[in-house]
Amino acid sequence: MTTGLEKKSRVLSGMRPTGRLHIGHYFGALQNWVRLQNDPAYECFYFIADWHALTSDYADTSGVAENTLQIMIDYLAAGLDPQKSVIFQQSAVPEHAELHLLLSMVTPLGWLERVPTYKEALENVKDKDLHNYGFLGYPVLQTADIVIYSKEGVPLVVPVGEDQVSHVELSREIVRRFNSFNGLFFKDEFFCNWEQFRVLKAQEWFSNPILQTIAQEVIANKGSIAPEDKAPIVSALKRRASEVGLQNFLENFGPGREFLVFQQVLEEPQVMLTKTPRIPGLDGRKMSKSYGNAITLSETDEEIRKKTKVMVTDPARKRRTDPGNPDVCPVYDWHKLFSAEESGRLEWVRQGCTTAGIGCIECKDAMATNLIKWIAPVRERRVKWENDPKGVLEILDAGSKKARVVAQETMGRVREAVFGWDKKRKEIGGSAAKV
């Protein structure tokens, strides 16, 4: 299956539908997404993570549908193009949930409990009860979201900032563990090679009495093993591969290595480290809807001027005549984003601030003017799509259908690796093999 966009690497990213997007989202992610979709080296999948919204907002889901629509409008307004990337809704691709279930079977509980953001949220979020599996298992669903778009031999990349690298690394660990259990196979000849069981029997990790008894019988019978005894041997070997790392396990296996076969069921996602500009909120803290310190992509000119007038500045400038330092001023951070193309404006700000030649009100007004110029075409596209919600949903539905075809391919491969039904049906033969 192709999406009509044959490219070298697949890119996957998404956002939760918790409200309209702001300029922090644009410069932190959307700007880079647009750049990647326009690069022929990438095949991009961008989604709206509506299931993820339920991990914390399960008590009231009434706003999820509208928020999903609004974020889709923001995606299109920001420049995402359904002709260049696959834009879809997470819950419209149920294979995400199926893969999440299978990955959860092999993910140790301790891995999830040690996730820093999980522990921080439990300590800091007081208005919601986050003691539920959905929130704890968030990283597993996130892993499924990513790797369900993996394809053998095709790099799978996730664009993230430095603060999110650990999230992708956990996804890599989960995939490695899944592949260790479901991608490692033992040929029938493996169990006939009784000499290798002498080596296994001597290993400390193989000291379980049941395994020792089976190994002793194989050695005594020079390769003869009962079919029911194969399962505990295979299970022990796969657990060992997961513990020491699959590559290390295969490289150091010793006698019988030629009878081991590994199939990469799911690709490990790679980090695409993205440098994002500093864009603090109106109050100097991280920009966030929950802090009420953001400028959304749908703000009017009047709202922008009203909000930027009260932006915090260099705290050293208590009076108009006090010189300031633009490098510690949030307004200057915004100037670097919105005023860089205006000839001489950044120099005017730095000179005027450090010499008290201009006041903070003048500085804010000049920045707001350029912010309004920048946001005007984004807002214009947004108004266009706001007036055509049916067209927005048609694009979202079409993208979800494309994404699902790719996800179904992956799940066909995953189901066979886990359950082996195609193999079993062929063994049985007849009409069963044709299902």
Residue pairs with C-beta under 8 A, 6 or more apart in sequence:
1 405
1 406
1 409
3 43
3 86
3 402
3 406
5 43
5 84
5 85
5 86
6 43
7 40
7 41
7 42
7 43
8 41
8 42
8 154
8 155
9 41
9 42
9 43
9 154
9 155
9 156
9 157
10 42
10 43
10 44
10 45
10 149
10 150
10 151
10 154
10 155
10 156
10 157
11 36
11 42
11 43
11 44
11 45
11 157
11 158
11 159
11 272
12 45
12 46
12 47
12 145
12 146
12 149
12 156
12 157
12 158
12 269
13 29
13 33
13 45
13 46
13 47
13 158
13 159
14 46
14 47
14 48
14 49
14 52
14 90
14 145
15 21
15 25
15 29
15 48
15 49
15 71
16 48
16 49
16 50
16 52
16 53
17 48
17 49
17 50
17 53
17 64
17 67
17 68
17 70
17 71
18 53
18 57
18 67
18 289
19 67
19 70
19 289
20 67
20 70
20 71
20 74
20 289
20 296
20 297
20 298
21 30
21 71
21 74
21 78
21 296
21 297
22 287
22 289
22 294
22 295
22 296
22 297
23 279
23 287
23 294
23 295
23 296
23 297
23 337
23 371
23 375
24 279
24 281
24 286
24 287
24 288
24 294
25 74
25 297
26 78
26 297
26 378
27 276
27 277
27 279
27 337
28 161
28 276
28 279
29 159
29 274
29 276
30 74
30 75
30 78
30 79
30 80
31 78
32 159
32 274
32 276
33 44
33 46
33 78
33 80
33 85
33 159
34 78
34 79
34 80
36 42
36 44
36 159
37 44
37 46
37 80
37 81
37 84
37 85
38 84
42 157
43 86
44 84
44 85
44 86
45 85
45 86
45 88
45 149
45 403
45 406
46 75
46 80
46 85
46 86
46 87
46 88
47 87
47 88
47 89
47 90
47 145
47 403
48 68
48 71
48 72
48 75
48 88
48 89
48 90
48 396
49 90
49 145
50 64
50 68
50 89
50 90
50 91
51 90
51 91
51 96
51 97
51 141
52 90
52 138
52 141
52 142
53 61
53 64
53 67
54 61
54 64
54 134
55 130
55 132
55 134
55 135
55 138
55 141
56 125
56 128
56 130
56 135
57 63
57 64
57 128
58 132
58 134
59 128
68 89
68 396
69 389
69 392
69 393
72 87
72 392
72 393
72 395
72 396
73 382
73 385
73 386
73 392
74 297
74 298
74 382
75 87
76 381
76 382
76 385
76 392
76 395
77 297
77 378
77 379
77 381
77 382
77 385
78 297
78 378
79 381
80 87
82 395
82 398
82 399
86 399
86 402
86 403
86 406
87 395
87 396
87 399
88 396
88 399
88 400
88 402
88 403
88 404
89 396
89 399
89 400
90 96
90 145
92 396
92 397
92 400
92 403
92 404
93 148
93 400
93 403
93 404
93 407
95 148
95 404
95 407
95 408
95 410
95 411
96 141
96 144
96 145
96 148
96 407
97 141
97 144
98 411
99 144
99 147
99 148
99 407
99 410
99 411
99 414
100 137
100 140
100 141
100 143
100 144
102 178
102 414
102 418
103 140
103 143
103 144
103 174
103 178
104 137
104 140
106 174
106 177
106 178
106 181
106 242
107 137
107 140
107 174
107 177
111 139
111 170
111 173
111 174
112 118
112 136
112 137
112 139
112 140
113 119
113 136
115 139
115 170
116 166
117 167
118 135
118 136
118 138
121 130
121 135
122 130
122 131
139 167
139 170
139 171
139 174
140 174
142 167
142 171
143 170
143 171
143 174
143 175
146 156
146 158
146 168
146 171
146 269
147 156
147 171
147 175
147 266
147 267
147 268
147 269
147 410
148 406
148 407
148 410
148 411
149 156
149 403
149 406
149 407
149 410
150 156
150 266
150 267
150 269
150 410
151 267
151 406
151 409
151 410
152 264
152 267
154 267
155 267
155 270
156 267
156 268
156 269
156 270
157 269
157 270
157 271
157 272
158 168
158 171
158 269
158 270
158 271
158 272
159 272
159 274
160 167
160 168
160 271
160 272
160 273
160 274
161 273
161 274
161 275
161 276
162 273
165 271
165 273
168 269
168 270
168 271
169 271
171 268
171 269
172 268
172 269
175 266
175 267
175 268
175 269
176 242
176 245
176 246
176 268
177 242
178 265
178 266
179 246
179 262
179 264
179 265
179 266
180 238
180 241
180 242
180 246
180 249
181 238
181 242
182 265
182 414
182 417
182 418
183 246
183 262
183 263
183 264
183 265
183 417
184 237
184 238
184 241
184 246
184 260
184 261
184 262
185 260
185 261
185 262
185 263
186 230
186 234
186 237
186 259
186 260
186 261
187 259
187 260
187 261
189 259
190 196
190 256
190 259
190 260
191 218
191 223
191 225
191 230
191 233
192 223
192 225
193 223
193 255
193 256
193 259
194 218
194 219
194 221
194 222
194 223
195 255
196 254
196 255
196 256
197 215
197 218
197 219
198 219
199 254
199 255
200 206
200 211
200 215
201 212
201 215
201 216
201 219
205 236
205 240
205 243
206 212
206 215
206 236
206 240
208 236
210 232
211 232
211 233
211 236
214 225
214 229
214 232
214 233
215 233
217 224
217 225
217 229
218 224
218 225
225 233
240 249
241 249
241 250
246 262
250 257
250 260
250 262
253 260
263 417
265 413
265 414
265 417
266 410
266 414
277 333
277 336
277 337
278 333
279 287
279 333
279 334
279 337
280 286
280 287
280 330
280 333
281 287
281 288
281 291
281 293
281 294
281 330
282 293
282 294
282 295
282 307
282 308
282 310
282 311
282 312
282 330
283 291
283 293
283 311
283 312
284 312
284 330
285 291
285 293
287 293
287 294
288 294
295 304
295 307
295 308
295 371
295 375
297 375
297 378
297 379
297 382
298 379
298 382
299 307
299 375
299 379
301 372
304 368
304 371
304 372
304 375
305 365
305 368
305 372
308 331
308 334
308 364
308 367
308 368
308 371
309 361
309 364
309 368
311 330
311 331
311 334
311 364
312 330
313 324
313 329
313 330
313 331
313 360
313 363
313 364
314 324
314 325
314 326
314 328
314 329
314 353
316 322
316 323
316 324
316 325
316 328
317 323
317 324
317 353
317 356
317 360
320 356
320 359
321 356
322 356
323 353
323 354
323 355
323 356
324 353
324 354
324 356
324 360
325 353
325 354
326 332
326 335
326 349
326 350
326 353
326 354
329 353
331 360
331 363
331 364
331 367
332 349
332 350
332 353
332 363
334 367
334 371
335 345
335 346
335 349
335 363
335 366
335 367
335 370
336 346
337 374
338 367
338 370
338 371
338 373
338 374
339 345
339 346
339 349
339 366
339 367
339 370
340 346
342 370
345 366
345 370
348 358
348 366
349 358
349 363
349 366
351 357
352 358
352 362
352 363
353 363
385 391
385 392
415 421
416 422
416 423
425 432
425 433
425 435
426 433
